[in-house]
Amino acid sequence: MRNCPIALIALILAAGCQSLQTGRQVSLSAGEEARLRRLVLDPGELGIELLDEGGNKTARWKEMIYPAEPVTIPLLPPDSKHSTQPRIGARLNGGAAVPLVVDTGAPVTLIHASVALRNNVGIADPDKLRSYFQGLAGDEKTYFGLIRQMAVGDLLFRNVFTAIRTQSYERRILGVWHSLHWEGNLIGMSSLFRFAYLMLDYHGGKATFSSREWYLEPQSSLLARVPFEMKSAQVIVDLRVDATNHFKAMVDTGNDAPLMMSSNLVWKTGYQSLAQTGKPGKYVGLGGEMETRTFILPRVDLGGVTFTNVETVSGPESFGVVLGSGFLKNYKTTFDFRRKILWLEK
């Protein structure tokens, strides 16, 4: 699979406590790593076909979803007061419910190794199928596997291809008390783009998945009709931040920022002075944490609509522009995968 940015969560700390907290990446224990290794199977035994395309390994599998009618699932409460990411509860192979972020920025579904072990997820032999994922904070090596059954309310998936993290992130106060533990469990685009449409009603607290019925174009509630293209399992839209600067932006529901712009683009667009005087913060994602600056962009044009005073985060140089849930949460947001249109409703 091609390396892509994956799920991201905001970590905003009170100024008086930040210096007392330390964060670090936590690897699997030797025992957990050994348990994973004992469970590995040849990819073919799991139903994963490996293809060699120009020296790059590509995985194929037969993932199936059966609903004849649209299915609406309640969204779980955010995992912190600062998070805007949409989350749903999923039962993997009949086990206990696991909170998953609905993440359009992730190329495949992702679960932590501890979740895979608890739920009897099949693990592919890492000597035949293993990769690095590039996150906003760095790279991580992952296993891969296949979830035989994933139930989300009345929605049932079979043979869900998943990446398996061996890293988690923790933050402690004075090196003793946990203040944050993040595993990064999510449902990614390898499952999401199979639907005709996905609606995220942030205010209503629900998500609607339709595998067969087309989305009915909204009338009086419509705010913006935004065409998008699919590129490397990502939803890409045209976005303009002023009269001269036009960009391709990835729509990433797993990113808490309203808008994230790489630091080199911040300089290119002439907003470096705004960013330098912006509010400092930290983001946690794959690879660990990174320092950020949050500032306000005067205007952003999307789908022929102008949005003013958009909160923007200056991110790492390796990524371009990301439109996140911090922006989408203000609207009923529908990913119409058949028409390739992002609908924003008031």
N, C-alpha and C positions, 0 to 999 in steps of 0.2 A: 504494500500500500504506500502511496505517496505521503511524505511527511507534511502535516498540516497543523495549524494551530488548533488546540483543543480547549476544553473547558477552562473558564477563568472565574475566580471569585474575588470580590473586593475585600480588603482587610483594612478598615479604617480604625485607628486607635486613638483614644483620648490622649491629648498632648501630655497630660501629667503622668500617664502610665506607660507611654511608649518606651521610655528608656529602661523600664524595669522588665521588659519582655524581650525574649530571644526566640528566634524561629530557626527551624532546621528541617531538612529532609530526613526522613526516617526510612531505612531500608528494611526488608524482610529479615526476620531472624534466621539463623542457620537452619533451625528446625522447620520453619515455614517454607524456606527455599527447598529443603529436602522433600517435604510433603508434595510440593508442586512437581518436583522432578519425578517422584514415584507415580504420579498420575498421567504423565505425558503419553500420548498416542501418536502414531503416524497420522499426518493430516488427512490422508485418504480414509483412514478408519473413522474419522470424525465426520466425513462428508465434505472435506475441503479439498478442492482441486487446485494444484499449483501449476501455473504456467510460467514459462521462461520467455519473456518478451524483450529481446535485445539486451539480455544480461540482467534484467530486472524481474524479480519474482512477482507475479500477480496471483491473488487468491480469488477463487470462485466458489460459491456455495449456493444452495437452493433455500433461500429464506422465504417463508410463506406466511401470509396474513389472510384471514378468512372472512371478515365481517362483510355482510351484504349491505348493511345500512351504516350511516355515520354513527360513531360511538363517541360520547362525551364523557370525559374523565375529570374528576375534581383535581385541582392543583393543590399540592401540599403547601402549608405555610412556608415562607422563606426560612432558611436555616440561620439567618441572622438579621438584625434590624437594618443592616446596610445592603442586604442582597436583594436583587430584583429578578433573579433567575427563575423561570418556571420549572417546577418539580412535580413529578408524579411518583406514585408508589407502584413497584413492580415485584411480582413473585417469580423468582427464577427456579425452574425445575420443581415447583411446588413448595419451595421454602418460605421463610418469613419475608414480609414485604421489605424491599430495599428502596430508599428514595433515589430517584434518578433525575438529573437535570435534562430537560428537553433541549438539546444543544445542536443548533444548526451550524455551529462552527467546527464540529467534530466530524471527521470523515467516517468514523465507525463508532459503534457503541463501545463504552469503556467501563470496566469494573476493577476494583482493587482485588489483589490476590486473596485477601482474607474473605471477601465476598464469594469469589470463585470456589474457595475451599469449603465454605459453609454450605454451598448450594450445588455441589457435585457438578461443576462446570467442566466439560471436557477440555483438556489442555493439549495444544499441538506441540509436537516435538520441537523445542527451540533451535535445535541444530538444523531444522529444515524450514522453520517459519518463525523468524524473530526480527524485530525492526526497532529503529529509534523513532520516537515521536518528538517533533519539535514543538514545544510550547512557548508561550510568551516569555517565560523565565528561564528557558533552557531545554536541553534534550533529556529524554528518558528512554531507557531500553525497556521494551515490553514483550511479554508473551502474547500468544493469540490462542483463542479457543472457540468453542461453539456451545451456546446455550440451547439445549434441546427444546425448552418451552419457556416463554416469558409471558406471564399474564398481567395485564394492566387493566383492572376493572373487568369489563366485558370484552376487552380486546385481547386476542390471543395471537402471539407470534410463535413460529416454530423455526428452529435452526438459525438462531441469531448469532452471526459472526461478531466476536468481541475481542478487543484488545484488553490485556490484563496488566495492570500496573503492579510494580513491585516496590514503588516508593509511595509514601504519604508525607504530609506536612504537619508539623505540630509547632505550636507556640506556647511557651511557658512563662509565667510570672516568677521572677527571681530564680528561674531554672528549676522550679519545683511544681507549681500548680498549672495545670493545663488551662489555657484560655482559648485554644483553637486546635481542632484536629480535622484535617481535610483529606479525604480519600479520592475524590474526583470521579464518583460514579455517575454515568450519564448514558442517555440513549442518543446515538449519533445519526448522521445522514445516511449511512448504509441501510438503516431501517426506515428513517423518516421520508426519504425521497420516493419510496415505494407507494406512498399514498397519493390520491388525487389532490387532496389538500389537507393542510394542518392549520387549524385556527387556535390561536392563543388569546384567550380573553383574560387579561391580567386582572382587570378590575372585578370581573365576574367570578374569578377564581376557578376557571375551567379550561380544558383543552378539548378540541373536537378533531377526531381523526376520521377521514373518509377515504376508503380504498376504491370505491366504484363511482359514487355520485359526484358530479361536477359541482363546483362552488357556484352559488347563485350570486351574481354581481349585486353588491349593496346599492341602495338608492339614496335615500335622504341622509343616511349616516356616513356616506363616503367622504373621506378627507383627501386621500391620495391613492392614485393607481400607478404603481411603480413597476415597470418591466424589469425583469432580471434575467441573467444568464447563469447556467450551471457550469462551473469550471473547477475541475479537481474536487468534485463532491462538495462544492461551496456555492452559496447563493451570492451572486455579485450584482450590485446595482450601481448606476451612475449617480454621483453626488458632486455638488459644486459648493465650495465654501465661500466664494466671493465671485466677483465678475470675471476673474481670470484663472482661477484654480479649479480644475475639474479632475475628479478622481474616480477610480473603480473601488468601491467599498464592499467588504464582505459583511453580510448580515449574520451576526453571531449572537444567538439568544443565550449562550453560555458565558457572555461577557457582561459584567455589571455596569460598565461604563456606558453613558449615552452615546458618546463618540470617542474613539481612540485613534490617535494619529501618531505615526512613528516620528521620532525626534528629528530625523533628517527632513521629513516633510513639513514639520513645524517651522524649521528654518527656511525651507524653500518657499513657503507661503508667506513668510514675513511676520509670523506670530510668535517669534522666539521671545520677545520682550514680555508678552502676555504670559507665556509659559514659565519664564524664569521667575516671575513674581507670583505665580499661581500657588495654590495650596499644596504642600508636599504630602505624599501618602505612600502606601505600600499596596501592591497587588500580589496575590498568591495564585499560582497556577502550576501547570506542569513545569518541572524543573526547579521550583522553589519560589522565591519572592523577588520582586524588583521595586526600585524606587520610581515614583511617578510625580508628575505635577498636574494639577487640575486647574483649568482656566475656562473662560467663556468665549466662544466664537460668536461674533455679532450675528451671523446668518449662515444657514445651510439650506441649499435648494435640493429637494428630493421629489421626483415625480411631478415636477411642475409646481410644487408648493414650496413657499419660503417659510422656514422655521427660524425664529430669532432667539438669540441668547442661549445657545446650545452648550451645555457643559461638556467639556472636552478634556481627555486625559492624554498627556504626552507619553507614548509608549516606547518600546525598544525599536532600534533602527531596522531590524530584520523584517518588520511587518509594515504594511501600508496603512490603510484606513479601515476601521471596523465600526459598524453600527450595531450597538449592543442593546440589551434589555433595559438599560437605563433610559433609553429613548423609546423603545417599543412599548414599555409598560404603560405609557400614556394613552394607548390606543388598543382597540381590538385589532389584532394583527393576524392576517391570513396568508400563508404561503400556498399559493395556487400553483402546484407543480405541473399541472397539465397545460395551463396557459402561460406559465412562467411569468406570473404577476404577483407582486406583493401588495395586498390590499390593506390600507390603514383606514379604520373607521373611527369616528369621533366617540 
